[in-house]
Amino acid sequence: MLGWRPFFQGQIDADADIRPARVLSVHRDRVEIAGEGLDETAELSPKAAAMQITVGDWILIDEQRHIVKRLERFGAFRRRAAGTGADVQMIAANVDTLFIVTSANRDFNIARLERYLAIAHDAGAFPIIVITKADTVESTEEFVAAASGLAPGVLVEALNALDPHDVEVLRPWCEAGQTVALLGSSGVGKSTLTNTLTGEHLETRAAREDDQRGRHTTTSRSMHQLPHGGWLIDTPGMRELQLVDVGDALGDVFSEVTALAARCRFSDCSHETEPGCAVQLAIDGGRLDAERLRRYRKLQAEDRRNSESVAERRSRDKGFGKMVKAVMAEKQQEKGGKR
């Protein structure tokens, strides 16, 4: 019922006096857990905190309810933590399906959806783009068409998150043993959708009239049981979701670009002015949108930058600094020679 599968069973020593439990929410000094005969909290000791436990993880606990081990994940959502360091923040783990939530208004953003699709592919989760607030517009066709063209075979559903009949279309991914997660910016209706899916009543706030962006009241990640046996992980609206180490996933999302790049004359083609560039040829022929290529490059650069370790970043910055000093010294010498 909680999403247990042979992948996790294979990591347990049958003779050990321990029990598996799933993490429902994480607090500063404790985690809420559930399992067979379990519905309680476990202390998040310094040793356990070092395991980087997140919502959706499976852990092993002993008779004293101490966390002994975090089981390996089959996938995880993560982002570059805020700040100037290279830390990675875990968002959720072991998710089967990701509902990427946007809305049929000014919040609809193609670049943001591409970013979320890359995160889904990297985590091994099946992505479904859910366009909410369908009842506020005359037609959702334009939104659905734009979202459907972002990746091969991506599923898109437009609905009114307040209407249980509309939301029923998502039920196949909410059955027993399944774990789904919601990801989207503030105000797109994630809490409303969660309310309808779970039958619970999480607090929501009305959208601001000036920009139609709501004030999302979910402040932490947590798992909620669904009526048909599945589990749902809600996440707070995140202003910044920086990609980290998702290079292969970007190639999946922008598969038409990578397929074209494989046909370029030069293997290190930058797709700018090189002769025999299949990517630029496709743009000139109207088969590839130049903006699509620009967004791909932007996400690639962000991913490379965020995937660097602190040491690598310092080395790169140090090398750049030396180059600048050398150029400045050369210019000073040239000025001195002209006197």
C-alpha positions as CSV (number, residue, x, y, z in Angstrom):
1,M,0.0,0.0,0.0
2,L,2.9,2.4,0.7
3,G,4.7,1.7,-2.5
4,W,6.9,-1.2,-1.2
5,R,8.4,-3.2,-4.0
6,P,11.1,-5.9,-4.6
7,F,13.7,-3.2,-5.3
8,F,13.6,-2.3,-1.6
9,Q,13.1,-5.9,-0.3
10,G,16.4,-6.9,-1.9
11,Q,18.2,-4.3,0.3
12,I,17.1,-5.9,3.6
13,D,18.9,-8.5,5.7
14,A,16.1,-11.0,6.5
15,D,17.8,-11.9,9.8
16,A,18.2,-8.3,11.1
17,D,15.8,-7.2,13.8
18,I,14.7,-4.1,11.9
19,R,11.5,-2.8,10.2
20,P,11.0,-0.8,7.0
21,A,9.0,2.5,7.2
22,R,8.2,5.2,4.7
23,V,8.9,8.8,5.4
24,L,5.8,11.0,5.2
25,S,7.3,14.3,6.2
26,V,10.6,15.6,7.5
27,H,11.0,18.1,10.4
28,R,14.1,19.7,12.0
29,D,14.6,16.9,14.6
30,R,12.2,14.1,13.6
31,V,10.5,12.4,10.7
32,E,6.9,11.2,10.5
33,I,6.8,7.6,9.3
34,A,4.3,4.9,8.3
35,G,4.6,1.2,7.8
36,E,3.1,-2.1,8.8
37,G,1.8,-1.4,12.3
38,L,3.5,1.9,12.3
39,D,2.1,5.4,12.3
40,E,4.4,7.6,14.4
41,T,7.6,9.7,14.5
42,A,11.2,8.8,14.6
43,E,14.1,10.9,16.0
44,L,16.3,12.5,13.4
45,S,19.6,12.0,15.1
46,P,22.8,13.6,13.7
47,K,23.7,10.2,12.2
48,A,20.3,10.0,10.5
49,A,20.4,13.6,9.3
50,A,23.6,12.7,7.5
51,M,21.6,10.2,5.4
52,Q,19.9,13.2,3.7
53,I,16.4,11.7,4.3
54,T,13.6,13.2,2.3
55,V,9.9,12.7,1.8
56,G,9.1,9.4,0.1
57,D,12.3,7.7,1.3
58,W,12.2,4.2,2.8
59,I,14.2,3.8,6.0
60,L,14.9,0.9,8.4
61,I,14.3,1.4,12.1
62,D,15.1,-0.8,15.1
63,E,13.0,-1.7,18.1
64,Q,13.7,1.6,19.8
65,R,12.5,3.4,16.7
66,H,16.0,4.6,15.8
67,I,16.8,5.1,12.1
68,V,19.4,2.5,11.1
69,K,19.6,3.0,7.4
70,R,18.1,4.8,4.4
71,L,17.4,2.4,1.5
72,E,18.7,3.2,-1.9
73,R,16.2,5.1,-4.0
74,F,15.0,4.2,-7.5
75,G,14.7,7.9,-8.3
76,A,14.7,11.3,-6.6
77,F,13.8,14.9,-7.3
78,R,16.5,17.4,-6.3
79,R,17.7,21.0,-7.0
80,R,20.7,23.1,-6.3
81,A,20.2,24.6,-2.9
82,A,19.9,28.4,-2.6
83,G,23.2,30.3,-2.0
84,T,26.6,30.3,-3.6
85,G,27.7,26.8,-2.5
86,A,27.3,23.5,-4.4
87,D,24.9,21.8,-2.1
88,V,22.1,19.7,-3.5
89,Q,18.6,19.8,-1.8
90,M,16.4,16.8,-2.0
91,I,12.8,17.4,-2.8
92,A,11.2,13.9,-2.8
93,A,12.1,10.3,-3.5
94,N,10.7,7.1,-5.0
95,V,8.0,8.8,-7.1
96,D,6.3,6.9,-9.9
97,T,4.4,9.8,-11.5
98,L,5.0,13.5,-11.5
99,F,2.0,15.9,-12.0
100,I,3.6,19.0,-13.4
101,V,1.0,21.6,-12.6
102,T,0.5,24.9,-14.4
103,S,-2.6,27.0,-15.1
104,A,-4.5,28.4,-18.1
105,N,-3.5,32.0,-17.5
106,R,-0.3,34.1,-17.4
107,D,1.4,31.6,-15.2
108,F,1.7,29.2,-18.2
109,N,5.4,29.2,-19.0
110,I,7.0,26.9,-21.6
111,A,10.5,27.4,-20.3
112,R,9.4,26.4,-16.8
113,L,7.6,23.3,-18.1
114,E,10.8,22.2,-19.9
115,R,12.7,22.6,-16.7
116,Y,10.2,20.4,-14.8
117,L,10.2,17.8,-17.5
118,A,13.9,17.5,-17.2
119,I,13.6,17.0,-13.5
120,A,11.0,14.3,-14.0
121,H,13.1,12.4,-16.6
122,D,16.1,12.6,-14.3
123,A,14.1,11.1,-11.4
124,G,12.7,8.3,-13.5
125,A,9.1,9.5,-12.9
126,F,6.4,9.5,-15.6
127,P,5.5,13.1,-16.3
128,I,2.0,14.4,-16.8
129,I,1.4,18.1,-17.5
130,V,-1.8,19.2,-15.6
131,I,-3.3,22.5,-16.8
132,T,-5.6,23.8,-14.1
133,K,-8.2,26.6,-14.1
134,A,-9.6,25.3,-17.4
135,D,-13.0,26.7,-16.3
136,T,-11.6,30.3,-16.4
137,V,-10.9,30.4,-20.2
138,E,-13.1,29.9,-23.2
139,S,-10.7,27.3,-24.7
140,T,-7.6,25.4,-23.4
141,E,-6.6,24.2,-26.9
142,E,-3.7,26.6,-27.3
143,F,-2.3,25.7,-23.9
144,V,-2.6,22.0,-24.5
145,A,-1.1,22.2,-28.0
146,A,1.9,24.2,-26.6
147,A,2.5,21.7,-23.7
148,S,2.1,18.7,-25.9
149,G,4.9,19.8,-28.2
150,L,7.5,19.9,-25.5
151,A,8.5,16.3,-25.4
152,P,7.7,13.1,-27.4
153,G,4.6,11.4,-26.0
154,V,4.1,13.7,-23.0
155,L,0.6,13.5,-21.6
156,V,-1.3,16.8,-21.0
157,E,-4.6,17.1,-19.2
158,A,-6.6,20.4,-18.8
159,L,-9.1,20.5,-16.0
160,N,-10.9,22.4,-13.3
161,A,-9.0,21.3,-10.1
162,L,-12.2,22.0,-8.0
163,D,-14.3,19.5,-10.0
164,P,-13.9,15.9,-8.9
165,H,-15.3,14.7,-12.2
166,D,-12.5,16.5,-14.1
167,V,-9.9,15.3,-11.7
168,E,-11.0,11.7,-12.2
169,V,-8.9,11.6,-15.4
170,L,-5.8,11.4,-13.1
171,R,-7.1,8.4,-11.1
172,P,-5.2,5.7,-13.1
173,W,-1.9,7.1,-11.6
174,C,-3.3,7.2,-8.1
175,E,-4.1,3.6,-7.5
176,A,-2.8,1.3,-4.7
177,G,1.0,1.1,-4.5
178,Q,1.5,4.2,-6.6
179,T,3.3,7.4,-5.5
180,V,2.6,10.6,-7.3
181,A,4.0,14.1,-6.7
182,L,2.9,17.6,-7.6
183,L,5.4,20.2,-8.8
184,G,4.6,23.7,-9.9
185,S,5.0,27.3,-9.1
186,S,2.9,29.2,-6.5
187,G,-0.7,29.9,-7.3
188,V,-1.3,27.3,-10.0
189,G,-3.7,25.3,-7.9
190,K,-1.6,22.6,-6.4
191,S,-3.3,22.7,-3.0
192,T,-6.7,22.8,-4.7
193,L,-5.8,19.8,-6.8
194,T,-4.5,18.0,-3.7
195,N,-7.7,18.7,-1.8
196,T,-9.8,17.2,-4.6
197,L,-7.5,14.2,-5.1
198,T,-7.3,13.4,-1.3
199,G,-10.6,14.6,-0.1
200,E,-8.7,16.6,2.5
201,H,-9.0,20.4,3.0
202,L,-5.5,22.0,2.8
203,E,-5.5,25.7,3.3
204,T,-5.4,27.7,0.0
205,R,-5.6,31.4,-0.7
206,A,-7.2,33.3,-3.5
207,A,-5.2,34.4,-6.5
208,R,-4.2,38.1,-6.5
209,E,-6.4,40.0,-8.9
210,D,-3.5,42.0,-10.5
211,D,-1.5,39.0,-11.8
212,Q,-3.7,35.9,-11.0
213,R,-1.0,34.4,-8.9
214,G,-2.1,32.8,-5.7
215,R,-0.3,32.7,-2.4
216,H,0.4,29.0,-1.8
217,T,0.2,28.0,1.8
218,T,2.1,24.7,1.6
219,T,5.4,25.4,3.3
220,S,6.9,21.9,3.5
221,R,6.7,18.6,1.6
222,S,4.4,15.9,2.9
223,M,2.7,12.7,1.8
224,H,-1.1,12.3,1.7
225,Q,-3.0,9.0,1.3
226,L,-5.3,8.9,-1.7
227,P,-8.8,7.4,-1.6
228,H,-7.9,4.6,-4.0
229,G,-4.8,3.5,-2.2
230,G,-2.0,5.6,-3.7
231,W,0.1,8.3,-2.1
232,L,0.6,11.9,-3.1
233,I,3.5,14.2,-2.3
234,D,2.7,17.9,-2.3
235,T,5.5,20.4,-2.6
236,P,5.6,24.1,-1.8
237,G,5.7,26.5,-4.7
238,M,9.3,27.2,-5.5
239,R,10.4,30.5,-6.9
240,E,13.8,29.0,-7.9
241,L,14.3,25.4,-9.1
242,Q,17.9,25.2,-10.3
243,L,18.8,22.1,-12.3
244,V,21.7,20.0,-11.2
245,D,23.3,16.9,-12.9
246,V,20.4,16.3,-15.3
247,G,22.4,16.4,-18.6
248,D,21.1,13.1,-19.9
249,A,17.5,14.1,-19.0
250,L,17.8,17.4,-20.9
251,G,18.8,15.3,-23.9
252,D,15.5,13.3,-23.5
253,V,13.4,16.4,-23.2
254,F,15.0,18.1,-26.2
255,S,15.4,14.9,-28.2
256,E,14.7,16.6,-31.5
257,V,17.7,18.9,-30.9
258,T,20.1,16.1,-29.9
259,A,19.0,14.0,-32.9
260,L,19.8,16.9,-35.2
261,A,23.1,17.6,-33.4
262,A,24.2,14.0,-34.1
263,R,24.0,14.8,-37.9
264,C,26.3,17.9,-37.7
265,R,29.5,17.8,-39.6
266,F,31.6,18.4,-36.5
267,S,31.1,16.5,-33.3
268,D,31.9,19.6,-31.2
269,C,29.6,21.8,-33.2
270,S,28.3,24.8,-31.2
271,H,25.3,25.2,-33.6
272,E,26.1,28.8,-34.4
273,T,28.1,29.5,-37.5
274,E,29.9,26.2,-38.3
275,P,29.5,24.8,-41.8
276,G,27.4,21.6,-42.0
277,C,25.4,22.4,-38.9
278,A,22.2,20.3,-39.1
279,V,20.7,22.3,-36.2
280,Q,21.0,25.6,-37.9
281,L,19.8,24.1,-41.2
282,A,16.6,22.9,-39.4
283,I,16.1,26.4,-38.0
284,D,16.5,28.0,-41.4
285,G,14.1,25.4,-42.8
286,G,11.4,26.1,-40.2
287,R,11.7,22.6,-38.7
288,L,13.2,23.8,-35.4
289,D,12.3,26.8,-33.3
290,A,15.3,29.0,-32.6
291,E,13.8,29.8,-29.2
292,R,13.7,26.1,-28.4
293,L,17.4,25.8,-29.1
294,R,18.1,28.9,-27.0
295,R,16.3,27.5,-24.0
296,Y,18.1,24.2,-24.4
297,R,21.5,25.9,-24.3
298,K,20.4,28.0,-21.3
299,L,19.4,24.9,-19.3
300,Q,22.6,23.1,-20.4
301,A,24.8,26.0,-19.1
302,E,22.8,26.1,-15.8
303,D,23.2,22.3,-15.3
304,R,26.9,22.4,-16.0
305,R,27.4,25.3,-13.6
306,N,25.3,23.8,-10.8
307,S,26.9,20.3,-11.2
308,E,30.4,21.6,-10.6
309,S,31.8,20.8,-7.2
310,V,33.0,23.7,-5.0
311,A,36.6,22.8,-5.8
312,E,35.9,22.8,-9.5
313,R,34.2,26.1,-9.4
314,R,37.0,27.7,-7.4
315,S,39.6,26.3,-9.9
316,R,37.6,27.7,-12.8
317,D,37.2,31.1,-11.2
318,K,40.8,31.1,-10.3
319,G,41.9,30.3,-13.8
320,F,39.6,33.0,-15.2
321,G,41.1,35.5,-12.7
322,K,44.6,34.7,-13.8
323,M,43.6,35.2,-17.4
324,V,42.1,38.6,-16.7
325,K,45.2,39.7,-14.8
326,A,47.5,38.5,-17.7
327,V,45.4,40.5,-20.2
328,M,45.5,43.6,-18.0
329,A,49.3,43.3,-17.5
330,E,49.8,43.0,-21.2
331,K,47.7,46.1,-21.9
332,Q,49.7,48.0,-19.3
333,Q,52.9,47.0,-21.0
334,E,51.6,48.1,-24.4
335,K,50.7,51.5,-22.9
336,G,54.2,51.8,-21.4
337,G,55.8,51.1,-24.7
338,K,53.9,53.8,-26.5
339,R,55.1,56.5,-24.2
